[in-house]
Amino acid sequence: MNARTPPSLDGNLLLEALDEADRALVAPHAERREVRRGDVLFRAGDDVDHVSFPAHRCVVTLMVPLLDGKSVETATVGREGAMGGVVSHGYLPAFGQAVVQVGGPVIRIDAARLSEAKHASKGIRDLFVRYADCLLAQVLQSVACNATHTIERRCLRWLLTLQDRIGTPELPVTHEILADMLGVRRAYLTEVLGRMQRDGLIAIGHGRITLPDRARAEAGSCECHASVRRHFSEVLGAVYGKGGRIVAVDEGPAVGQMEAGA
């Protein structure tokens, strides 16, 4: 942890990217809470009064529920980002729902207080505008992916996206969760995963799926995963470490695509 990062902001790269003066504007209004897999941070139609920042290994998925009971993933957010009133002043009805996929700490900041900090600081305002652009890019790419690519490629895209956020080959995801993310029946997905395991792309364990060879997974995935990573790098200054994990973002102007050995 950066020695100057207040403990209340530790673990979220977006907040850690702020300089000392900007951290002082938001830290007094930050609160931490522990969330578990399956917890819902907000539902469609809720007034969103807090911005939620996953920290450390916590991962939250933005889902769009459908009338038939299914839901489809539109964006996956970890310690690199936030969701809920990211650009607005908050207190607007949510269109989708935010569901915790990997438990851990979440940092919550009142949307009105964060809006005040944006007005007070060009650095905070610029950082959140750039992140909102990246979040929108992820949503748009997800829509294109769901409409055009095979279930195998879509599955690898989502697994790689999750690995980018937690940084381990073993991913704490079940068939049921993955079926929900992709909007398909669990029985059908089980057949698909069986083929992928026979091809050596994944290894299936109890309550987890492992990517034994990230390079093969990237080659087998569609272009959507790489396109979103590139946009995060170019617009948000995202830095990727070994295993693909996002290890930092930049508060200042976008720095282009960078790789880190950390």
C-alpha positions in Angstrom: 0.0 0.0 0.0 1.2 3.5 -0.8 2.2 5.0 2.6 0.0 8.1 1.8 -3.1 6.1 0.9 -5.7 6.4 3.8 -6.7 3.0 5.1 -10.3 3.7 4.1 -9.2 3.9 0.4 -6.8 1.0 0.4 -7.3 -1.8 -2.1 -9.1 0.1 -4.9 -6.8 1.2 -7.7 -9.1 4.0 -8.9 -9.0 5.6 -5.4 -5.3 4.8 -4.9 -4.6 6.7 -8.2 -5.7 10.0 -6.7 -3.0 12.3 -5.4 -2.8 13.2 -1.7 -4.9 16.3 -2.0 -7.7 14.5 -3.9 -7.7 11.6 -1.5 -8.2 14.0 1.3 -11.4 15.2 -0.4 -13.0 11.7 -0.5 -11.4 9.7 2.4 -13.6 11.3 5.2 -16.7 10.1 3.4 -15.5 6.5 2.6 -16.8 3.5 4.5 -15.8 -0.1 4.1 -18.0 -3.2 4.3 -17.5 -6.9 3.7 -19.6 -8.5 1.1 -20.1 -12.2 0.1 -20.8 -13.9 -3.1 -24.4 -13.5 -4.2 -24.9 -10.2 -2.3 -26.7 -7.6 -4.3 -25.4 -4.0 -4.0 -28.3 -2.5 -5.8 -31.2 -3.8 -7.9 -32.9 -2.5 -11.1 -35.1 0.5 -10.1 -33.3 1.2 -6.9 -32.2 4.8 -6.2 -28.4 4.6 -6.2 -27.2 6.8 -3.4 -23.7 5.4 -3.0 -20.8 4.7 -5.4 -19.3 1.3 -4.7 -15.6 0.5 -5.2 -14.6 -3.2 -5.0 -11.3 -3.6 -3.2 -8.5 -6.2 -3.3 -10.0 -9.4 -4.8 -13.6 -8.4 -4.6 -15.4 -8.6 -8.0 -18.9 -7.3 -8.8 -20.9 -8.0 -12.0 -23.4 -5.6 -13.5 -26.3 -7.7 -14.7 -29.4 -6.9 -16.7 -32.4 -9.0 -15.5 -35.0 -10.2 -18.1 -38.7 -10.9 -17.7 -38.2 -14.7 -18.1 -36.0 -14.8 -15.0 -32.7 -14.9 -16.8 -30.1 -12.3 -16.5 -27.0 -11.4 -18.6 -23.7 -9.9 -17.6 -22.8 -6.5 -19.1 -19.7 -5.6 -17.2 -17.4 -7.1 -14.6 -15.8 -4.7 -12.1 -12.9 -5.4 -9.7 -10.4 -3.2 -7.8 -9.8 -1.2 -11.0 -13.2 0.5 -10.9 -16.5 1.4 -9.4 -20.2 1.1 -10.1 -23.4 3.0 -9.3 -23.6 6.8 -10.0 -20.0 6.9 -11.4 -20.8 9.9 -13.5 -24.1 11.2 -12.2 -24.8 12.9 -8.9 -26.5 9.7 -7.8 -30.1 9.1 -6.6 -31.1 8.0 -10.1 -32.9 4.6 -10.6 -30.5 1.8 -11.5 -31.1 0.1 -14.9 -29.4 -3.1 -13.9 -28.3 -4.8 -10.7 -24.9 -5.3 -9.2 -24.2 -8.8 -7.9 -21.1 -9.8 -5.9 -19.2 -12.7 -7.7 -16.1 -12.8 -5.5 -16.5 -11.7 -1.9 -14.3 -9.2 -0.1 -14.2 -5.5 0.9 -16.2 -2.8 -0.9 -15.6 0.9 -0.3 -18.8 3.0 -0.4 -18.9 6.8 -0.9 -22.1 8.8 -0.8 -22.8 9.9 -4.3 -23.5 13.5 -3.3 -20.2 13.7 -1.5 -18.4 12.3 -4.4 -20.1 14.8 -6.7 -18.9 17.6 -4.5 -15.3 16.2 -4.7 -15.6 16.1 -8.5 -16.6 19.8 -8.6 -13.7 20.7 -6.3 -11.0 18.8 -8.2 -10.3 18.6 -11.9 -8.2 15.5 -11.3 -11.0 13.6 -9.7 -13.5 14.7 -12.4 -11.1 13.7 -15.2 -10.3 10.3 -13.6 -14.0 9.4 -13.3 -14.9 10.6 -16.8 -12.2 8.4 -18.2 -13.2 5.4 -16.1 -16.9 5.9 -17.1 -15.7 5.8 -20.8 -13.9 2.5 -20.1 -16.9 1.0 -18.3 -19.2 2.0 -21.2 -16.7 0.4 -23.6 -16.9 -2.9 -21.6 -20.7 -2.8 -21.7 -20.8 -2.1 -25.5 -18.2 -4.8 -26.2 -20.2 -7.3 -24.1 -23.3 -6.5 -26.1 -21.4 -7.1 -29.4 -19.8 -10.3 -28.0 -23.1 -11.8 -26.8 -24.7 -11.1 -30.2 -22.0 -12.5 -32.5 -19.5 -14.9 -30.8 -19.7 -18.6 -29.9 -20.4 -19.7 -26.4 -16.8 -21.1 -26.1 -15.3 -17.7 -27.0 -17.7 -15.8 -24.8 -16.9 -18.2 -21.9 -13.1 -17.6 -22.3 -13.7 -13.8 -22.5 -15.5 -13.8 -19.2 -12.9 -16.1 -17.5 -10.0 -13.9 -18.7 -11.8 -10.8 -17.5 -12.2 -12.3 -14.1 -8.5 -13.4 -14.0 -7.5 -9.8 -14.9 -9.2 -8.7 -11.6 -8.1 -11.4 -9.2 -4.8 -12.4 -10.8 -4.8 -16.2 -10.1 -5.1 -19.1 -12.6 -7.7 -20.7 -10.3 -11.0 -18.8 -10.6 -13.7 -19.2 -7.9 -16.6 -19.7 -10.3 -19.2 -22.5 -10.6 -21.1 -23.8 -13.6 -24.2 -22.1 -12.2 -22.5 -18.7 -11.9 -21.0 -18.9 -15.3 -24.3 -20.0 -16.9 -26.0 -16.9 -15.3 -23.2 -14.6 -16.6 -23.6 -16.0 -20.2 -27.4 -16.3 -20.1 -27.5 -20.0 -21.0 -28.9 -23.1 -19.4 -26.6 -24.8 -16.9 -26.9 -28.2 -18.7 -25.8 -26.7 -22.0 -22.9 -24.9 -20.4 -21.7 -28.1 -18.7 -21.5 -29.7 -22.2 -19.5 -26.8 -23.5 -17.1 -26.7 -20.5 -16.5 -30.5 -20.9 -15.4 -29.9 -24.5 -13.2 -27.0 -23.4 -11.6 -29.2 -20.7 -10.9 -32.0 -23.2 -9.2 -29.4 -25.5 -7.0 -28.3 -22.6 -8.3 -24.8 -22.4 -9.7 -25.1 -18.8 -9.5 -27.5 -15.9 -12.7 -27.9 -13.9 -12.6 -28.4 -10.1 -15.0 -28.2 -7.2 -16.3 -24.6 -7.2 -13.6 -23.4 -9.4 -12.3 -23.3 -13.0 -8.6 -23.0 -13.8 -7.0 -21.5 -16.9 -3.8 -23.6 -17.1 -2.4 -21.6 -20.1 -3.4 -18.0 -20.3 -1.8 -17.6 -23.8 -4.0 -20.4 -25.1 -7.1 -19.0 -23.5 -6.4 -15.6 -25.1 -5.9 -17.2 -28.5 -9.1 -19.1 -28.1 -11.1 -16.1 -26.9 -12.7 -13.6 -29.3 -11.2 -10.2 -29.8 -13.5 -8.6 -27.2 -11.3 -9.3 -24.2 -8.2 -7.7 -25.9 -10.2 -4.8 -27.2 -11.4 -3.8 -23.7 -8.0 -4.3 -22.2 -6.5 -2.0 -24.8 -9.1 0.7 -24.2 -8.5 0.6 -20.4 -4.8 1.0 -21.1 -5.1 3.8 -23.6 -7.9 5.8 -21.8 -7.3 5.0 -18.1 -3.6 4.3 -18.1 -4.2 0.7 -16.8 -1.0 -1.2 -16.1 -1.1 -5.0 -16.4 1.2 -7.3 -14.5 2.1 -11.0 -14.7 -0.9 -13.2 -15.3 -2.8 -10.3 -16.8 -3.9 -8.7 -13.6 -4.5 -5.0 -13.5 -2.0 -3.6 -11.0 -2.4 0.2 -11.4 -4.4 3.0 -13.1 -3.2 6.6 -13.7 -4.9 9.7 -12.4 -3.3 11.9 -15.0 -3.6 11.9 -18.8 -3.8 8.5 -20.5 -0.4 7.0 -20.8 -0.9 4.5 -23.5 -0.5 0.8 -23.3 2.0 -0.3 -20.7 3.1 -3.6 -19.3 4.5 -4.2 -15.8 6.5 -7.0 -14.4 4.9 -6.7 -10.9 
